[in-house]
Amino acid sequence: MASLLLRRPVLAFALYDWANSAFATTVMAGFFPVFLKQYWSAGADPTVSTFRLGVGNSIASLGIAVLAPLLGAIADRGGARVKLLVVFTGLGVAMTAALFWVDKGNWPLAILAYVLAAVGFQGGMTFYDSLVVDVAEPHELDVVSAYGYALGYLGGGLLFAVNVAMTLSPATFGLADAAQAVRVSFLSVAIWWAVFTIPLLVFVRERRPVKPLGPLAAFRAGFGELASTLKDIRHYRPLVLFLAAYWLYIDGVNTIIKMAVDYGLSLGFESKNLITALLLTQFVAFPAALAFGRIGERLGTRTGLLLGISVYFVTTLWGYFLDTVTEFYLMAVVIGLVQGGVQSLSRSFYGRLVPPEKSGEFFGFFNMMGKFAAVIGPALFGWVGVVTGSPRLAIMSIALLFAAGGLLLWFVRETPAASAAASRQAAE
């Protein structure tokens, strides 16, 4: 086990999760929702800022969802997954740093920078996820995928802890006030993300096609390959059924990640308590993600996924009745126990179903389903809150997604041989 986790390509792969998770934690889940509501949307009704946040998340997700499969197909034919990862990472880093300069009350510019940063984050993840089959053998996928998520939670949590300390005691860090500390935190995320991406660029080598194509030829070939896959995708039945299940349950996961802090603010909890709860989730999720990798090995990947989805379903119903900060802390711990596991086992389970020669393209579909889910979830959450005036009803609606996704997953069987046969059949 230790030799696997210290293998240079595997460690470099996992460190990209360590790098970009700072954006997911400090920006997406932590400070941006709070800063948007209290600084960039100062004076606006809380439900209005919630709606703005939901729409912003949905726009970013929709943009990358439309492009992901095509970009994946192009990357496969041109051997350019790492290069495209760098392009999207550069966009994310630049726009995250740009948040430092957005003035108070300028919520349109804040949303624009956030949307572009989220596109960079999500686009980079499309190519990062597909690289798991380049650094791990089939029997190593559960452990390596979980390792990436575990380091992501640890790295994102460590920087987030420093950022929280900056906001609680700005003078200690030579800062004027908490608002300046939050703005500097955005800048620190950009630097962290850029620096820890470097090992992947140095040590990870993707399996290049026999005859890699130039950019224009790769675009044409990738477009044709995508059209062919869409035509023949009916041959990949376990994969299609899994994508449908994933689209539903990951919608719930993404919505909770992006909207949990906003939900707590809407219930009247103080932002410092919500940030503490988010830190709890991060540090609980680190060992829990590693444990889920072992669960996938021992009990089966699908069994581990169903376990995590069930916990999410119950926790979301519980969220409707949430009354105290102590309950919010406890809920953060419960979510931390399963969040990384559901994400990592989804990636490794899908990795077993895809034909290796189409990994970029098919992981493009994987990320497309996740991003289309993120289009619906946050927008639904914001819309229900505005229409009903009740954030509790908004959170309760998410339970249906976990129930439907878990039901579909129950009928999916891991059949890599069938996937390979389907690949040959499509080629013939």
Secondary structure, 3 states (H helix, E strand, C coil): CHHHHCCHHHHHHHHHHHHHHHHHHHHHHHHHHHHHHHHHCCCCCHHHHHHHHHHHHHHHHHHHHHHHHHHHHHHHHHCCHHHHHHHHHHHHHHHHHHHHHCCCCCHHHHHHHHHHHHHHHHHHHHHHHHCHHHHCCHHHHHHHHHHHHHHHHHHHHHHHHHHHHHHHCHHHHCCCCHHHHHHHHHHHHHHHHHHCCHHHHHHCCCCCCCCCCCHHHHHHHHHHHHHHHHHHHHHCHHHHHHHHHHHHHHHHHHHHHHHHHHHHHHCCCCHHHHHHHHHHHHHHHHHHHHHHHHHHHHHCHHHHHHHHHHHHHHHHHHHHCCCCHHHHHHHHHHHHHHHHHHHHHHHHHHHHHCCHHHHHHHHHHHHHHHHHHHHHHHHHHHHHHHHHCCHHHHHHHCHHHHHHHHHHHHCCCCCHHHHHHHHHHHHC
